[in-house]
Amino acid sequence: MTPFFVAIFLIGLSSLATAVNFTQVFEWPDGLDYEWPSEAIRAQALKDRIYKPENMSPRYMAVYGSRIFLSLAKDIGIPAALVSLPTSSASSAPPKLTPFPSWDIHLNEPGHCNKIQRARGLQVDSVGRLWVLNAGSDSCNATLWIFNLNNNETELIHRFSFYFYIHDLVLDETANGTFAYVARWMESHVVVFSLERNESWIVDTSGIDVSSIALSPKEKEPRQLYIGELHSTQFHSISVAALRNGTRTIKPKVIGNWNRQRAYRMLMDNHGTLHAAFMYQNLMSSWNTSQSFYQVAGLKSSWPFTFALDQNGTLWMSVFDDAKFPRFGTLNAAVGAKSFILARMLQHVHPDTA
């Protein structure tokens, strides 16, 4: 495994603050590939151009236990857009991507609306369920899938009232039920989903186009939903209580400014620090929501890259570089911050370790 250093600078200060030592967990010198049922099926898929390995590119990530889940950009030649791989391997060869939960659920033919066409945002909740956004197709509405990771079975498929442009989600677990807040790419609204009611509705954001989304930890009351704009440096907050109560129009409050535009992915950790990735830029920024300062991490990766926190205080990152080989790699680093939802899961099971 190769050390991978990321320099982190505090904006407004002239000195180097610290360096995070990322470890190269996997790299794919020959590109990404699936775990196929047989070599004959793979060869036929290549011949028919159903499978184009050069088009494989991770976009979203979640980590749970010993598995990494990835959403792949749904391009021509991508037969399965939701895959899993292990967090570690005894083999020196990089692992192949396993279509999750099986190949059958990715059969993309006209009229098959109970299949995953375009997987997008991923989240794992505190009871071990994987939530997956599916953007649908020309003939199929977008859907939300919930899988039980103990048996990989589908627990729920919720069908939204719209097509496409579904982007990312965050989960809000309360004493009165679980909610998902969903961002749609460049739409001036947030979609709210109630698990207990199996119902979703749209909340207008008063002209603010939503490109990225994050949720403050439960300990940070009153809870806030953070939203970022693609063509602005600003990011805003929305009262979660208003979203839960069924408010249909809300005016987001400006919280701060990144030092650049195009924040396409945001992530909040259990300490209340907001992390953001930016399109076409090989860096990640972080904002401390309690102390109002931010830092920038320079990466050895061109866009796109994706990242996730696990329950053990490890930051995972899938990086991509179109200019050199190996094009793809998976990194991790012990950062001491956790996914706040998975930290709650760990606290329920092992109160002394969370």
N, C-alpha and C positions, 0 to 999 in steps of 0.2 A: 504494500500500500504506500502511496506517495503523499507526503505532506503537501498541503495546499494552503498558502498563506493569504489572508485577506486583511489588508490594512484598513483600520477604522479611524477616521478623523472626526474630531468634534468641530462642527462648524462654528466659526467665530473665535476659535483658538488656533494658534499657529503651530502647536506641537502635535506630534503623533501621540494619540492617546493609548492605543493598545493594538495588538495584532491577534487575530483569531486564527488558530491553527486548524484548518479543515483537513480531514483525512480523506483521501481518495478511496471510496469503498469499492466502486466498480467503474470500469471504463470499457467502452465497446469500440475497439479499433476497426472492426468490420461493419459497424452500424448496428442498430437495434434489429431484433428479429423476434418472432413469436415462437411459442412452444406449439408446434403444429401436431395434429393427430397423426400424421405420417409424412415422410419426405415426398411421397408421390402427390399428396394433396398440396404441399407447398410448391412443388414444381409446376403443377397445373395452375395454381393461383398466379404464379409468376408469368406463365405462358399466356394466360387470359387477361393479364394486366389488372386483375382484381387486387393483387398485392404488389405495391411499389415500395420497397424498403427505403428508398431515398426520400420518401415523403413522411417518414415516421418522425414525430417531434412531440415531446411531452409539453403539456400546457398547465395542468393542475396536479397537485400532489396531496396525499394524506398518508400518515404513518400510524399504524396501530399494531402493538405487539411485535411480532417478528415479520410483519408484512408492510411493504410499500405499495400504495395504490397510485396509479397514474392515469390521467385522461390524456389521450393523444389528440393532436389537432386532426379534425376529420377532413382529410383531403382525399382526392381520388387515389385509390390504391391502398386505403387503410380499412381492412375488413373488420377490425375490432378496435373501438376507441377507448375502452375501459380495460385496464390490465393490472396485474399484480406481479410483484417479484419479492424475493426474500431480502431482509435487511442485512443478512450475512450468508456466506456460502463457504462450504469446505473445499469447493472446487476452485481452481485458479482461473477457469473460464468464466467470463461474465454470464450471468443468468439470462435466459430467454424470458420474454414477457408472456405471462399466462393470461389469456382472455378471461375476464372475471364477469360473472361466476363460472361461465362456460362459453364455448363457441356458439351454442344454440341461441343464446340471448342476443347475439350480434348479427343474426341473419337479416340483412338489409335488402328487402324486396318491397316493391310497391304494395301498400295495403297492410304491411306488417307493423302496425302502430304499437304493439306490445313488445317491441324490441328496442334496444338502445341504438339510436342512429348517430348522435353526436354528443358524447359525454363531455360535460363541462366541469363546474365546481364540485369539489368533494369535501365532505366533513365526516368525522367519526364522533358519535355522541358518547356520553358517559356510561352507557350500558352496552357498548360494543356494537352499534349499528352504523353501517356506512350509508350516508346520504349522498345521492348522485343526481346532479342536474343533467337532463337530456334535452338537447335543443330541438329534437324532432326533425321533421322533413317538410317538403312541400305539401304533403298530404296528411301529415301527422302532427298534432299539437305537441308543444313542449311538455315534458313530464318530470316529475320528481320520483326517484326510486329510493326505497329504503331496504337495505339488505341486513339480515342478521349474520354477523361475522362468526358466530359460534357454529353455524351450520351452512353458511353461504346461501341461505334461502331468501327469496324475496318476501318481505313483509307487507309492502305497500307500493302501489303505483298510483300517484296522483296526477291527473291530467289538467294542465293549465288551459286557459281560454285563448292562448296566443301561440304563434309559431316563432321559432328562431330567437336570436339575440339574447338568449338567456346566458348568464355569465358566471356568477359566483354566489355563494350563500354562506350564512353564518347561523348558528343554532343558539337558541335562547331557552334554557331549561328552567322552568319555574315550578312552584308548588301547585299551580293550577293547570299545568300542561306545558308542552314543548312547542315552540314556535320556530319557524325558519324565516329569515329575511333574505330575499333574493334580489340581486342586482341584474338588470337587463342592460346590455351594452348600449350606451348612448341614449337611453330612454330617461325621461324626466319623471321617474317614479320608482318606488320600491314595491316588490311583491311580498305580501305577508301570507304565511301558511300556518294554519293551526293543525297539529297532528291529531289532537283529540276530536276535533270536528271534521277532519279531512276536508278542509275548506280553505280556499285562498282568495285574496282580494288585493286590489291595487291601491297604493297610497301615493298620491301626486306630490312631487317634491318642489312645486312652485318654480318650475323652469330650470332647476339644477339637474344637469345630465349626470347620471350615475354610471361611473366606470369601475369603481372598486368599492369594497365594503368590508367593515370589520366591526366587532362588538366588544365593548369594554367588559372586563371580568365581573362576575357577580359581586365580588367584594367592593367594587368601585360603584357605590350607589350615589345618586340615582344612575341606573345603567344608561349608556348612550350607544347609539348606532352611528358609526363613523362612515361617511361616504366621500369618495374622491371623484374629481372631474378629470376627463381625459385632456381637455384643452384649457386647463387652468391649473395654477399651482395650488389653489385653495383646496382644503378639505373641511368638511362640515360635520356637525353632529345633529342627531335627531333623538328626541325622547323615546325610549323603548316603551315606557308606560303608555304613551299615546298610540303607538303602533299596536300594542296588545289590546287596547280598548276600542279598536275599530275606527279610529280617526282616518278619514279618506283624503284629506289634504293637510299638508304640514309644511312649514317654512324652516328649512335647515339653518342652523346657526354656524357661522364661520368660526372655526377653531384655530386654524393656523395655515401656514403656507410651506409646501415643500420648496426646495431650491430649483425645481424643474417641473415640467409638465409631464403628462402621459403616465400617471400612476395606474397601471393596469391590474395590480394585485396588492391587497393589504392584508396584514395579519396582526392580531393583537395577542400578546402573551399574558401570562398570569400575573405579571408585575405591572401591567397597565402601559407597556411600551408598544407603540404602533410601528410596524415595519411595512415598508412599501418597496415594490419592484417597479421599474420604469421601462416602457417600451423602447427598444433600440439602444439601450444604454446599459453598460456592464457594471452596474452598481445597485446597491440597495440602501435605502435611507431608513432611519428609525427616529421616532418622535416620542419623547417621554411626556405622557399626557398629564403627569402630576407636576413636573418641573419646567415644562415648556422649552426643552432644548432638543436638538436633533443631531444625529451623526450620520455619516455616509460611509458605506463599505464598498471599496472597489473590488470587482470580481474579475477573474481571468476567464470570462465567458461573455460572448455576445448574446443579445436577446434572441430567442426567448429563454428564460430560465424560470424555474418554479421552486417553491420552498414550503416546508411544513415543520411544525414542532411536534415532538412526541411527548409521552407522559414521563420521560426520564430526564428531561432537561437537555435534549439533543436537538439541534437544528439540522434538518436534512435539506439538501439542495440538489436538484437535477439541472445540470448545466449543458450548454450547447454552444458549439463554435463551428460555424459554417465554413471557416477559412482554413481549418487545419484538422488533422486527425490525431487521436480519436475525436470524432465530432461530439460524442456524448459521454457524460460521466455523472456519477452519483457521489456526492460528498456528504460528510457530516462533521459536526463539531459540538463539543460539550459547551453550552453557553449558560447553563443554570436557569434558563427560563423554559417554561412548559406551555403547551397548549392548555388554556385555562379549563376547557371542558374535560380533557383527559386527566388533568391534575385533580379535578373533582372526582373522577372515577377512581384514581389511585388513592385518594383520601378515604373514599368509602370502603375500599378493600383493605388498605394498610394505613390507618390513621397516623402512624408515626413517621411515614416516609414522604408524605406530600408536602 
